[in-house]
Amino acid sequence: MEETYQKAVKDICCNADLPREIERLRQEAADSQGFLAGLYEHLITGDLTREEYCSMKKIYEKKATSATGQIQALERRQKILQD
């Protein structure tokens, strides 16, 4: 995952691309949060076992956390480039 992030940062060659990438990551984080919210409902209705719920919860939490960290790093970079 970190390797993918580093490549994404290197691929963003100018400040104009940063807002677009930040927005994409915000959407990714929001999507992951939305999936997390729906997981519990699926557990309660019996659509997921407890094991499936815990496994999927970990995955979406990791995706949301990763996207949030990448957003913060890109926002810091954007600020440096603007100064």
URUR-V703068 format. One record per backbone hydrogen bond with DSSP energy under -0.5 kcal/mol. CO is the residue of the C=O (numbers start at 1). NH is the residue of the N-H. E is the energy in kcal/mol with one decimal. If there is no record, write none. Layout:
<<CO | NH | E> <CO | NH | E>>
This chain:
<<1 | 5 | -2.1> <2 | 6 | -2.6> <3 | 7 | -2.1> <4 | 8 | -2.3> <5 | 9 | -2.5> <6 | 10 | -2.3> <7 | 11 | -2.4> <8 | 12 | -1.1> <11 | 13 | -1.3> <14 | 17 | -1.6> <14 | 18 | -0.6> <15 | 18 | -0.7> <15 | 19 | -0.7> <16 | 20 | -0.5> <17 | 21 | -2.0> <18 | 22 | -2.9> <19 | 23 | -2.4> <20 | 24 | -2.1> <21 | 25 | -2.4> <22 | 26 | -2.3> <23 | 27 | -2.2> <24 | 28 | -2.2> <25 | 29 | -2.6> <26 | 30 | -2.5> <27 | 31 | -2.8> <28 | 32 | -2.3> <29 | 33 | -2.3> <30 | 34 | -2.4> <31 | 35 | -2.5> <32 | 36 | -2.3> <33 | 37 | -2.1> <34 | 38 | -1.7> <35 | 39 | -1.4> <36 | 40 | -0.9> <37 | 41 | -0.7> <38 | 42 | -1.8> <39 | 43 | -2.1> <40 | 44 | -2.6> <41 | 45 | -2.3> <42 | 47 | -1.6> <42 | 48 | -1.6> <43 | 46 | -1.0> <49 | 53 | -2.7> <50 | 54 | -2.6> <51 | 55 | -2.3> <52 | 56 | -2.8> <53 | 57 | -2.7> <54 | 58 | -2.0> <55 | 59 | -1.8> <56 | 60 | -2.5> <57 | 61 | -2.5> <58 | 62 | -2.3> <59 | 63 | -2.3> <60 | 64 | -2.4> <61 | 65 | -2.5> <62 | 66 | -2.6> <63 | 67 | -2.5> <64 | 68 | -2.3> <65 | 69 | -2.3> <66 | 70 | -2.4> <67 | 71 | -2.4> <68 | 72 | -2.2> <69 | 73 | -2.2> <70 | 74 | -2.6> <71 | 75 | -2.7> <72 | 76 | -2.0> <73 | 77 | -2.2> <74 | 78 | -2.7> <75 | 79 | -2.2> <76 | 80 | -2.2> <77 | 81 | -2.5> <78 | 82 | -1.7> <79 | 83 | -1.5>>
